[in-house]
Amino acid sequence: MQKKLSIVLVAITVFILNACSMGESADSIIKKSIAFYGMDKLNGKTVDFDFREKHFTIKLNKGEYFYESSFKDSLGLVKDQLSNHGFVREQNGLVVPLSQKDSIKYAESLNSVVYFALLPLKLKDKAVNAKFLRTVPIKGDDYHQVEVGFDDKNGGSHHDDIFYFWFDAKDSSMDYFAYSKGGNRFRAINGLINSNGIYLQNYTNLENKGDLKKDLKDYYTLFEQDKLTTLSQITFKNLSIK
C-alpha cells in the first residue's frame, strides 16, 4: 500500500512539474524569439515601413503606443491613427467624422497590420495566453510549437481565435504560424528585413485547397508535404527604425 501511494505521489509531482515547465517554456521561447529579432529594443523607437500602397508608422514608449497608416485617395491624403486614446481618421489634415462601425473597421485594419508586423513582440501582450505544446520536425529542423489564445478583455478582434506558432529550436526564429481568422491560414517566413539591428520578416501566406483536412495545429504537416497553396505575399518594404 505504501509503495502504491509513493508511486501515485511521484506521478502527481512529475505531472505538476511538467505542467509548470511547459508554461515557463512557452514564456522562455517567446522571450528568446523577441531577442532574436531585436524587438526587445523597440521601446522609444519609431518604426516606418510600406505595405500594400500604404505607409505605416509605429511608435512604442513604455506602454504608450501610436500607429498610423497614410495613403492617397481621390480626395487627397488620408491618415488613420490609433493610440491609447482611440482612433482618428484625417483627410488632408482635417478630422473626418465616422460612424462607430467604420471607426472599428478602420482601427482593426490598422491594428492587424501592426500586430503581424510586430510578431513575436506582440506575444508578450497582457491579453496573451501562451502554452508550449510539443517539438516537431519541419523541413529537417526541430521547432517548438506554441499555442496562443487571448483574454476577452484587451484581446482585440482576435480574442476568440487560437493561433499556433513554430519557433526554430536552435535560433528561436519564428518561422511559421497558423490562424483561422477569415479561414485557416499558414504563414511561412519569406526573408528578413533589417534596420539598425532590428528585424521584421516577410511571409508567404498559404491556405489548404486540397482534399486532405487537418486541424489547424497540424497544418505544418501539410506545409511539409507541399499541400498548401499560396494565397498572397506579406511583404514589408522600405523599413526604417530610429
Secondary structure, DSSP 8 states (H G I E B T S, - for coil): -HHHHHHHHHHHHHHHHHHHHHHHHHHHHHHHHHHHTTGGG-TT-EEEEEETTEEEEEEEETTEEEEEEEEEETTEEEEEEEETTEEEEEETTEE----HHHHHHHHHHHHHHHHHHTTTGGGGSTTEEEEEEEEEEETTEEEEEEEEEE-STT-GGGTT--EEEEEETTT--EEEEEE-TTS-EEEEEEEEEEETTEEEEEEEEEE--SS----GGGHHHHHHTT--EEEEEE--EEEEE-
